[in-house]
Amino acid sequence: MLTYSIRPINEEDVPFLWEMLFESLHVRDGQEPFGREVIREPSLAKYVEGWGREGDLGYIAVNSEGQSIGSITSRFYKEQNQGFGFIRHDIPELGMAIIPEYRGKGIGTALLSRLFEELALAGIKQVSLSVDPTNRTAVKLYRRFGFVEACMVDTSITMVAYVNG
């Protein structure tokens, strides 16, 4: 049985957040994988750059050996610098990724549960995200947490959920 813990993100985790940003990029079947440099493009880099600003909330899953194995983040964006899952400036956007060999073991569920608890404590009512509709495993997980489709942007679905049910 996999043993892991979840803790808040700290400054030393920023390099791991860059890793997780890359892991969060879904590659469709038959599509050429992304080059690592893609995460430095402004449209993606905004998810990690300057981490720790007011309103940033996030957690790291750590295995029993102390290795970081997944992350979840929640961050506010403004209309002029919106993320892919932007709804409104007062609804944070969620980002999540798990190291491939740890996927399908309940870590995503645990991270989402923890984030939803903390968002509720902070008085945040809704959270959004962007997901490729062909990433069926992720879509299924998000639907379990009450996420519903808000709109389609390019090749991704923007989904939103109420934090308190």
C-alpha positions in Angstrom: 0.0 0.0 0.0 1.3 3.4 -0.9 2.0 5.7 2.0 2.1 9.5 1.4 1.3 12.7 3.1 0.1 16.1 1.9 1.6 19.3 3.0 1.5 23.0 2.0 3.7 24.2 -0.8 6.8 26.1 0.3 9.4 28.1 -1.5 11.7 25.1 -2.0 8.9 23.4 -3.9 9.0 25.8 -6.8 11.3 23.7 -9.0 8.9 20.8 -8.5 6.0 23.0 -9.5 7.7 23.6 -12.8 8.1 19.8 -13.2 4.4 19.4 -12.4 3.4 22.1 -14.9 5.1 20.1 -17.6 3.4 16.9 -16.4 0.0 18.6 -16.5 0.3 19.0 -20.3 -1.9 16.3 -21.8 -0.6 14.8 -25.0 -3.4 13.4 -27.2 -2.9 10.0 -28.8 -0.8 10.3 -31.9 0.3 13.9 -31.0 3.9 14.8 -30.8 5.0 15.3 -27.2 5.8 18.8 -26.0 9.3 20.0 -25.6 10.3 21.0 -22.1 10.8 24.6 -23.2 7.1 25.0 -23.7 6.5 25.7 -20.0 8.5 28.9 -20.2 6.0 30.4 -22.7 4.1 33.2 -20.9 0.7 31.5 -21.3 2.0 28.5 -19.2 4.8 30.1 -17.1 2.2 32.3 -15.3 1.1 29.1 -13.5 4.4 29.0 -11.5 6.2 32.3 -11.9 6.1 34.4 -8.7 4.6 31.5 -6.7 3.6 32.6 -3.2 1.8 35.8 -4.1 -1.3 36.8 -2.2 -4.1 34.3 -2.8 -1.9 31.4 -3.9 -2.8 28.1 -2.3 -1.3 24.8 -3.0 -0.2 21.4 -1.7 2.4 18.7 -2.4 1.9 15.0 -2.0 5.1 13.4 -0.6 5.8 9.6 -0.5 7.3 7.8 2.5 10.8 8.4 1.2 10.2 12.2 1.2 9.9 12.4 -2.6 7.4 14.9 -4.0 5.0 12.9 -6.2 2.2 15.4 -7.0 0.9 18.9 -6.6 -2.3 20.9 -6.7 -2.4 24.7 -6.9 -5.1 27.4 -6.8 -4.3 30.8 -8.2 -6.2 34.0 -9.0 -5.8 35.6 -12.4 -6.9 38.9 -13.8 -8.9 39.3 -17.0 -5.8 40.8 -18.8 -3.6 37.8 -17.7 -6.2 35.0 -17.6 -5.3 31.3 -17.4 -6.8 28.7 -19.7 -9.5 27.9 -17.2 -10.4 31.5 -16.4 -14.0 32.3 -15.4 -13.7 35.5 -13.4 -11.1 37.4 -11.4 -12.6 36.2 -8.1 -12.7 32.5 -9.0 -9.2 30.9 -8.6 -8.0 28.4 -11.2 -6.8 25.0 -10.2 -3.8 23.2 -11.6 -2.9 19.6 -10.7 -0.4 16.9 -11.8 0.9 13.6 -10.4 4.1 11.9 -11.4 3.1 9.3 -14.0 4.1 6.2 -11.9 1.9 7.4 -9.0 -1.3 8.1 -11.1 -4.4 6.1 -10.4 -3.6 5.6 -6.7 -6.0 8.1 -5.2 -3.5 10.9 -4.8 -5.4 13.3 -7.1 -8.6 12.6 -5.0 -6.7 13.3 -1.8 -5.1 16.5 -3.2 -8.5 17.8 -4.5 -10.1 17.0 -1.1 -7.5 19.0 0.8 -7.6 21.9 -1.6 -11.4 22.1 -1.4 -11.2 22.0 2.4 -8.8 24.9 2.4 -10.7 26.9 -0.2 -13.8 26.6 1.9 -11.9 27.8 5.0 -10.7 30.8 3.0 -14.3 31.6 2.1 -13.8 30.9 -1.6 -17.0 29.7 -3.2 -15.9 28.4 -6.6 -12.9 27.1 -8.4 -12.2 26.5 -12.1 -9.8 24.6 -14.3 -9.0 23.7 -17.9 -8.8 20.1 -19.1 -8.4 18.4 -22.4 -11.6 16.4 -23.0 -9.6 13.4 -24.3 -8.0 13.2 -20.8 -10.9 11.1 -19.7 -9.4 10.0 -16.4 -9.0 13.6 -15.2 -12.4 14.7 -16.5 -14.0 11.8 -14.6 -12.1 12.8 -11.4 -13.2 16.4 -11.7 -16.8 15.5 -12.3 -16.7 13.5 -9.0 -15.8 16.8 -7.3 -18.8 18.6 -8.9 -17.0 20.2 -11.8 -19.3 21.0 -14.7 -18.4 22.3 -18.2 -18.6 26.1 -18.4 -17.3 26.5 -22.0 -14.9 25.2 -24.6 -11.7 27.2 -25.3 -9.7 25.9 -28.3 -9.2 22.2 -27.5 -9.9 22.4 -23.8 -12.9 22.4 -21.6 -13.2 25.0 -18.9 -14.9 23.5 -15.9 -16.1 25.1 -12.6 -17.2 23.7 -9.3 -18.7 25.0 -6.1 -16.3 24.4 -3.2 -19.0 23.7 -0.6 -20.9 21.2 -2.8 
